[in-house]
Amino acid sequence: MVERVQTVPVLVLLSGSGTLAQALIDACADPAFGVRVAAVGADREGIEGLERAARAGIPTFVERLAAHPDRAAWDAALARQIASYEPRFVVSAGFMKILGPQVLAGSTIINTHPALLPSFPGAHAVRDALAHGVKVTGTTCHVVDSGVDTGPIIDQRAVPVHPGDDEATLHERIKVQERELLVEVVGALASGRLSLPT
């Protein structure tokens, strides 16, 4: 008798081109990975990340902040959307909004960041690392909390800074490691080989 691999549902949130999401979608094509992208959600319409999901036959939704009277109402609506797909956990893959208390209370959320946290949190991590003159930066996978890139670290990968690097070239090399790290962490969490830090 062939042993069936349990498929763990995850939900992906994104705001842009969806290259991180695509790495997960590609990994999920292998049944041995044991993960299924249950849905892809975004905070805006007409983005490539949603198109990637649609091409893969994955349900999508958009929850625009501007469609709600305030941020609390948006947070509640996003929390309901996420809960409706019953994911084991949520992957923030280039989602450019701060998640509110209702989303955080209802889901375990992991995120990748293009720096070795706690160094260089925020939206300009690669630029900040270059400005500081570091010789090594990298990418971090961490649990999302109410702060900005302050949650417990799950895993990290180092990326050397080369002479002559600019923000674009360095970020591109970091993204390669970021995609690999995310797939590795999601697979390990889904299989139980890795536990979330507290």
Contacts in CASP RR format, 6 or more apart in sequence:
PFRMAT RR
TARGET T0000
AUTHOR 0000-0000-0000
METHOD contacts of the structure
MODEL  1
MVERVQTVPVLVLLSGSGTLAQALIDACADPAFGVRVAAVGADREGIEGL
ERAARAGIPTFVERLAAHPDRAAWDAALARQIASYEPRFVVSAGFMKILG
PQVLAGSTIINTHPALLPSFPGAHAVRDALAHGVKVTGTTCHVVDSGVDT
GPIIDQRAVPVHPGDDEATLHERIKVQERELLVEVVGALASGRLSLPT
5 31 0 8 1.000
5 32 0 8 1.000
5 34 0 8 1.000
6 34 0 8 1.000
7 31 0 8 1.000
7 34 0 8 1.000
7 35 0 8 1.000
7 36 0 8 1.000
8 34 0 8 1.000
8 35 0 8 1.000
8 36 0 8 1.000
8 88 0 8 1.000
8 190 0 8 1.000
9 35 0 8 1.000
9 36 0 8 1.000
9 37 0 8 1.000
9 38 0 8 1.000
9 85 0 8 1.000
9 86 0 8 1.000
9 87 0 8 1.000
9 88 0 8 1.000
10 24 0 8 1.000
10 35 0 8 1.000
10 36 0 8 1.000
10 37 0 8 1.000
10 38 0 8 1.000
10 87 0 8 1.000
10 88 0 8 1.000
10 89 0 8 1.000
10 90 0 8 1.000
10 91 0 8 1.000
10 186 0 8 1.000
10 190 0 8 1.000
11 37 0 8 1.000
11 38 0 8 1.000
11 39 0 8 1.000
11 40 0 8 1.000
11 41 0 8 1.000
11 82 0 8 1.000
11 85 0 8 1.000
11 87 0 8 1.000
11 89 0 8 1.000
11 90 0 8 1.000
11 91 0 8 1.000
11 107 0 8 1.000
12 20 0 8 1.000
12 21 0 8 1.000
12 24 0 8 1.000
12 37 0 8 1.000
12 39 0 8 1.000
12 40 0 8 1.000
12 41 0 8 1.000
12 53 0 8 1.000
12 90 0 8 1.000
12 91 0 8 1.000
12 93 0 8 1.000
13 40 0 8 1.000
13 41 0 8 1.000
13 42 0 8 1.000
13 43 0 8 1.000
13 90 0 8 1.000
13 91 0 8 1.000
13 92 0 8 1.000
13 93 0 8 1.000
13 94 0 8 1.000
13 95 0 8 1.000
14 20 0 8 1.000
14 21 0 8 1.000
14 40 0 8 1.000
14 41 0 8 1.000
14 42 0 8 1.000
14 47 0 8 1.000
14 49 0 8 1.000
14 50 0 8 1.000
14 93 0 8 1.000
14 94 0 8 1.000
14 95 0 8 1.000
15 42 0 8 1.000
15 43 0 8 1.000
15 44 0 8 1.000
15 47 0 8 1.000
15 94 0 8 1.000
15 95 0 8 1.000
15 96 0 8 1.000
15 97 0 8 1.000
16 42 0 8 1.000
16 44 0 8 1.000
16 47 0 8 1.000
16 48 0 8 1.000
16 49 0 8 1.000
16 94 0 8 1.000
16 96 0 8 1.000
17 47 0 8 1.000
17 48 0 8 1.000
17 49 0 8 1.000
18 47 0 8 1.000
18 48 0 8 1.000
18 49 0 8 1.000
18 52 0 8 1.000
18 93 0 8 1.000
18 94 0 8 1.000
19 175 0 8 1.000
19 179 0 8 1.000
20 91 0 8 1.000
20 93 0 8 1.000
20 94 0 8 1.000
20 112 0 8 1.000
20 178 0 8 1.000
20 179 0 8 1.000
20 182 0 8 1.000
21 37 0 8 1.000
21 40 0 8 1.000
21 49 0 8 1.000
21 52 0 8 1.000
21 53 0 8 1.000
21 91 0 8 1.000
21 93 0 8 1.000
22 49 0 8 1.000
22 52 0 8 1.000
23 179 0 8 1.000
23 180 0 8 1.000
23 182 0 8 1.000
23 183 0 8 1.000
24 35 0 8 1.000
24 37 0 8 1.000
24 91 0 8 1.000
24 93 0 8 1.000
24 182 0 8 1.000
24 183 0 8 1.000
24 186 0 8 1.000
25 37 0 8 1.000
25 52 0 8 1.000
25 53 0 8 1.000
25 56 0 8 1.000
25 58 0 8 1.000
27 33 0 8 1.000
27 35 0 8 1.000
27 183 0 8 1.000
27 186 0 8 1.000
27 187 0 8 1.000
28 34 0 8 1.000
28 35 0 8 1.000
28 36 0 8 1.000
28 37 0 8 1.000
33 187 0 8 1.000
33 190 0 8 1.000
34 187 0 8 1.000
34 190 0 8 1.000
34 191 0 8 1.000
35 186 0 8 1.000
35 187 0 8 1.000
35 190 0 8 1.000
37 53 0 8 1.000
37 56 0 8 1.000
37 58 0 8 1.000
38 58 0 8 1.000
38 59 0 8 1.000
38 85 0 8 1.000
38 86 0 8 1.000
38 87 0 8 1.000
39 53 0 8 1.000
39 58 0 8 1.000
39 59 0 8 1.000
39 60 0 8 1.000
39 61 0 8 1.000
39 85 0 8 1.000
39 87 0 8 1.000
40 49 0 8 1.000
40 50 0 8 1.000
40 52 0 8 1.000
40 53 0 8 1.000
40 58 0 8 1.000
40 59 0 8 1.000
40 60 0 8 1.000
40 61 0 8 1.000
41 50 0 8 1.000
41 53 0 8 1.000
41 60 0 8 1.000
41 61 0 8 1.000
41 62 0 8 1.000
41 63 0 8 1.000
41 81 0 8 1.000
42 49 0 8 1.000
42 50 0 8 1.000
42 60 0 8 1.000
42 61 0 8 1.000
42 62 0 8 1.000
42 63 0 8 1.000
42 95 0 8 1.000
43 62 0 8 1.000
43 63 0 8 1.000
43 64 0 8 1.000
43 65 0 8 1.000
43 95 0 8 1.000
43 96 0 8 1.000
43 97 0 8 1.000
44 62 0 8 1.000
44 64 0 8 1.000
45 62 0 8 1.000
45 64 0 8 1.000
50 60 0 8 1.000
50 62 0 8 1.000
53 59 0 8 1.000
53 60 0 8 1.000
54 60 0 8 1.000
59 85 0 8 1.000
61 81 0 8 1.000
63 74 0 8 1.000
63 77 0 8 1.000
63 78 0 8 1.000
63 81 0 8 1.000
64 74 0 8 1.000
65 71 0 8 1.000
65 74 0 8 1.000
65 97 0 8 1.000
67 74 0 8 1.000
68 74 0 8 1.000
68 77 0 8 1.000
71 100 0 8 1.000
72 102 0 8 1.000
75 99 0 8 1.000
75 100 0 8 1.000
75 101 0 8 1.000
75 102 0 8 1.000
75 103 0 8 1.000
76 102 0 8 1.000
78 99 0 8 1.000
78 102 0 8 1.000
78 103 0 8 1.000
79 102 0 8 1.000
79 103 0 8 1.000
79 105 0 8 1.000
79 106 0 8 1.000
79 107 0 8 1.000
82 90 0 8 1.000
82 103 0 8 1.000
82 106 0 8 1.000
82 107 0 8 1.000
83 106 0 8 1.000
83 107 0 8 1.000
87 107 0 8 1.000
88 108 0 8 1.000
88 190 0 8 1.000
89 107 0 8 1.000
89 108 0 8 1.000
89 109 0 8 1.000
89 110 0 8 1.000
89 189 0 8 1.000
90 103 0 8 1.000
90 107 0 8 1.000
90 108 0 8 1.000
90 109 0 8 1.000
90 110 0 8 1.000
91 109 0 8 1.000
91 110 0 8 1.000
91 111 0 8 1.000
91 182 0 8 1.000
91 186 0 8 1.000
92 99 0 8 1.000
92 109 0 8 1.000
92 110 0 8 1.000
92 111 0 8 1.000
92 112 0 8 1.000
92 144 0 8 1.000
93 111 0 8 1.000
93 112 0 8 1.000
93 182 0 8 1.000
94 111 0 8 1.000
94 112 0 8 1.000
95 111 0 8 1.000
96 123 0 8 1.000
98 147 0 8 1.000
98 148 0 8 1.000
99 109 0 8 1.000
99 144 0 8 1.000
100 146 0 8 1.000
101 146 0 8 1.000
103 109 0 8 1.000
104 144 0 8 1.000
104 145 0 8 1.000
104 146 0 8 1.000
108 143 0 8 1.000
108 196 0 8 1.000
109 143 0 8 1.000
109 144 0 8 1.000
110 141 0 8 1.000
110 142 0 8 1.000
110 143 0 8 1.000
110 144 0 8 1.000
110 154 0 8 1.000
110 185 0 8 1.000
110 186 0 8 1.000
110 189 0 8 1.000
110 196 0 8 1.000
111 141 0 8 1.000
111 142 0 8 1.000
111 143 0 8 1.000
111 144 0 8 1.000
111 149 0 8 1.000
112 139 0 8 1.000
112 140 0 8 1.000
112 141 0 8 1.000
112 142 0 8 1.000
112 178 0 8 1.000
112 181 0 8 1.000
112 182 0 8 1.000
113 121 0 8 1.000
113 122 0 8 1.000
113 125 0 8 1.000
113 139 0 8 1.000
113 140 0 8 1.000
113 141 0 8 1.000
113 142 0 8 1.000
113 149 0 8 1.000
114 125 0 8 1.000
114 126 0 8 1.000
114 137 0 8 1.000
114 138 0 8 1.000
114 139 0 8 1.000
114 171 0 8 1.000
114 174 0 8 1.000
114 175 0 8 1.000
114 178 0 8 1.000
115 121 0 8 1.000
115 125 0 8 1.000
115 126 0 8 1.000
115 128 0 8 1.000
115 129 0 8 1.000
115 137 0 8 1.000
115 138 0 8 1.000
115 139 0 8 1.000
115 140 0 8 1.000
116 136 0 8 1.000
116 137 0 8 1.000
116 138 0 8 1.000
116 139 0 8 1.000
116 140 0 8 1.000
116 156 0 8 1.000
116 158 0 8 1.000
117 140 0 8 1.000
117 142 0 8 1.000
117 149 0 8 1.000
117 153 0 8 1.000
117 156 0 8 1.000
118 149 0 8 1.000
118 150 0 8 1.000
119 129 0 8 1.000
119 134 0 8 1.000
119 137 0 8 1.000
120 126 0 8 1.000
120 128 0 8 1.000
120 129 0 8 1.000
120 132 0 8 1.000
120 137 0 8 1.000
121 148 0 8 1.000
121 149 0 8 1.000
121 150 0 8 1.000
122 148 0 8 1.000
122 149 0 8 1.000
125 137 0 8 1.000
126 137 0 8 1.000
126 167 0 8 1.000
126 170 0 8 1.000
126 171 0 8 1.000
126 174 0 8 1.000
127 167 0 8 1.000
129 137 0 8 1.000
129 161 0 8 1.000
129 170 0 8 1.000
130 161 0 8 1.000
130 165 0 8 1.000
130 166 0 8 1.000
130 167 0 8 1.000
130 170 0 8 1.000
133 161 0 8 1.000
134 161 0 8 1.000
135 160 0 8 1.000
135 161 0 8 1.000
136 158 0 8 1.000
136 159 0 8 1.000
136 160 0 8 1.000
136 161 0 8 1.000
137 158 0 8 1.000
137 159 0 8 1.000
137 161 0 8 1.000
137 170 0 8 1.000
137 174 0 8 1.000
138 156 0 8 1.000
138 157 0 8 1.000
138 158 0 8 1.000
138 159 0 8 1.000
138 174 0 8 1.000
138 177 0 8 1.000
139 156 0 8 1.000
139 157 0 8 1.000
139 159 0 8 1.000
139 174 0 8 1.000
139 177 0 8 1.000
139 178 0 8 1.000
139 181 0 8 1.000
140 149 0 8 1.000
140 153 0 8 1.000
140 154 0 8 1.000
140 155 0 8 1.000
140 156 0 8 1.000
141 153 0 8 1.000
141 154 0 8 1.000
141 155 0 8 1.000
141 156 0 8 1.000
141 181 0 8 1.000
141 182 0 8 1.000
141 185 0 8 1.000
142 149 0 8 1.000
142 151 0 8 1.000
142 152 0 8 1.000
142 153 0 8 1.000
142 154 0 8 1.000
143 151 0 8 1.000
143 152 0 8 1.000
143 154 0 8 1.000
143 196 0 8 1.000
143 197 0 8 1.000
144 151 0 8 1.000
145 151 0 8 1.000
145 152 0 8 1.000
152 196 0 8 1.000
152 197 0 8 1.000
152 198 0 8 1.000
153 197 0 8 1.000
154 185 0 8 1.000
154 189 0 8 1.000
154 194 0 8 1.000
154 196 0 8 1.000
154 197 0 8 1.000
155 181 0 8 1.000
155 184 0 8 1.000
155 185 0 8 1.000
155 194 0 8 1.000
156 181 0 8 1.000
157 177 0 8 1.000
157 178 0 8 1.000
157 180 0 8 1.000
157 181 0 8 1.000
159 170 0 8 1.000
159 173 0 8 1.000
159 174 0 8 1.000
159 177 0 8 1.000
161 170 0 8 1.000
162 169 0 8 1.000
162 170 0 8 1.000
185 194 0 8 1.000
187 193 0 8 1.000
187 194 0 8 1.000
188 194 0 8 1.000
189 195 0 8 1.000
189 196 0 8 1.000
END
